[in-house]
Amino acid sequence: MKLGLAKEICKLQGISFNIKVPVICPFCECKQALIDSNTGKWQCACGKGGNIDELLELSQADWEEKHQFGYYETKNNKGISY
């Protein structure tokens, strides 16, 4: 189901449309952070929070740090196999 359609149905029926998505907190690394679809903010049980753009940047930086070697190897591979 498309979320846009669900949102429209809720609007027509006078129902508040709010989705909270659990994600892994980049600070405590527990799956206790929630993204609120209405506010565009996230909050974790550890007390950290902010807007989802900042969360995306933190998550991308964390991913790149964890996968740095493999990412570098695939990006700079000139067709040479080991």
C-alpha positions, 0 to 999 in steps of 0.5 A, a space after each residue: 500500500 502506498 503511504 500517500 493513499 493511506 494518508 489521504 484516506 486518514 484525512 478523509 476519515 478524520 483520523 490522525 496519520 502518524 507513523 513512528 519508525 524504529 531505527 538504530 541510534 547512532 549514539 547508543 547503537 540500540 534500536 530504541 530511536 523513533 522517527 516521527 513522520 509528522 514532525 520529521 524528528 527522531 528521539 532515542 531512549 538514551 536522550 539523543 535526538 534531532 531532525 531526520 536530516 542530521 540522523 541521515 548524515 550520522 548514519 551515512 558517516 557511520 556506514 562509511 566508517 564501517 565499510 571504508 576498506 571495502 568501499 575503497 577497494 571496489 571504487 578503485 578496482 581497475 579490473 584487477 582481481 586478487 
